Amino acid sequence: MAQQNVDGFLAGAEALNRGNVERFLEEYDEDVVFEPQASQMEGAFVGPDAVKEFVTGLLDVFEFRANFSDVRDLGDRVLAIGTQTTIARGSGIEQESPLAIVATYRNGLITHFKDYGEKELALEAAGLSE
């Protein structure tokens, strides 16, 4: 099941890269707690409707692309390290920032998603070190 979690995580990321929010949401549990970096200011998004609202708002303002250079199967969790590129739709300003995600799974769906923003913090949260 763990490799399926990795495959599902990557399929969801690719769907988001294409702007397919509905396909992206198929990877999330009904009770998901979603904590992107923005949640540090806005709080966690709970449930698919809240995740959809956040992601749709993001895609209204930015072109978005996630690239993962390191994705690890941790049993019931996936660790994904990479970068996100956003391009502002109005100004065309491009920004790249790190992604450092730990996603927890139950029955093949993400129940908790947290982007720590820094690789070291995500590794620590996953109980790993480099």
Secondary structure as UniProt FT lines:
FT   HELIX           2..17
FT   TURN            18..19
FT   HELIX           21..25
FT   TURN            26..27
FT   STRAND          28..35
FT   TURN            37..38
FT   HELIX           39..42
FT   STRAND          45..46
FT   HELIX           48..61
FT   STRAND          62..73
FT   STRAND          77..88
FT   TURN            89..91
FT   STRAND          94..106
FT   TURN            107..108
FT   STRAND          109..115
FT   HELIX           119..125
FT   TURN            126..127
//
